[in-house]
Amino acid sequence: MFYQLQLERPHSVPMPPVNATDVSQERPTQSSEIQDLLCCLACQSGLIRNGSYLVCRHPDCAMQFPILANVPILINDRSSLFTRDHFVRRQNTTFDLGRGRFTERIDRLLPKLGKNVRAKQNYPILRDLLLKRGPKSRVLVIGGSILGAGMETLLAAPGLELVETDVSFGPRTRFICDAHDLPFQNEVFDGVVIQAVLQYVVEPSQCVREIERVLKADGLVYAETAFMQQVVHGCYDFTRFTHLGFRRLFRRFEEIRSGPACGPGMALAWAGQFFLLSFATGRRTRRLAHVLGRLGLFWLKCFDSALIDKPGTYDAASGFYFLGKKSEQVLSDRELIGLYRGAQTISGS
């Protein structure tokens, strides 16, 4: 992931270990239980460690997945945008791994254009629902190379185990894998978090099918995605979702709650920044446009707390969230259109 649904994430996530006192950015250790849940992406057989590789147990397959810095690279070269060699060679995928620390520090000093209004409210609800499922619930985090907005609540819960994956190295990445082809057995997770990822994948519906597959019966999903946002992820930026479009993506889930996560103030701020960026023709002018945009437009997000529940926000939000439970019932399209909450039911235009 490039931007968190604040929606802002660091532009680079380096490989070196982070400060051990920053628990939110420590890479969790691998457990043998988690490794037992892995499966081969070619034949779905189990995997066994052999030196610096995880190797398929099936003798007719014997597919090998390299392990780098204790992170297994579980990518299927035949179906993914990425190859295992991308990661072995430490090439940039979705993050710029070589961005300078000075640039990062300047970036952190500038005010943010984004504000995730709902994450801090939604994660405690998700946590409580997960803890009701048992004393040790296992949660798959897709796009989890760093801790997402609001996820400290899950991290602090002693009864939850987070399994963080991404298609980029990061301080919390436990497995490199593609959401289109998850390297886990069927029905092994109590919950899945996929925050600010689905707009950056080629086939969101395939990723959701994979989420369904790895979730246990009545398993929970928490997802956030972009709506009124510009292209922020370059060649890996594909899709935007309305509230109903996002609900349809999870039509095989029973809704617990959904709605705008980030409001129209953030959307307007981003539009203003990208308006400035449209004048830029080089790296220096783009940096200047970024600085001017963030200094001049950051205050617009302050309106979002007051606007987040308004009907008009459903038509103009920067992003949406969905919290749901895996279900055997499928939401029909006729049922779907009855769930529209926007202002156009009031104005008719």
ABEGO torsion letter per residue (X at the ends): XABBAOBBBBABBBABBBBAABAAABBBBBBAAAAAABBBAAAGBBBBBBEABBBBABAAAGBBBBBBGGBBBBBBAAABABBAAAAAAGBBBABBAABBAAAAAAAAABBBABBBAAAAAAAAAAAAAAAAAEABBBBBBBGAABBBBGAAAAAABAABBBBBBBABBBAABABBBBAABBABBBGABABBBBBGAAAABABAAAAAAAAAAABBBGBBBBBBBBBBBBBAAEAABABBBBAAAAAAAAAABBBABBEBABBAAAAAAAAAAAAAAAABABAAAAAAAAAAAAAAAAAAAAAAAAAAABAAAAAABABBBBBBBBBABBBBAAAAAAABABAAAAAGX
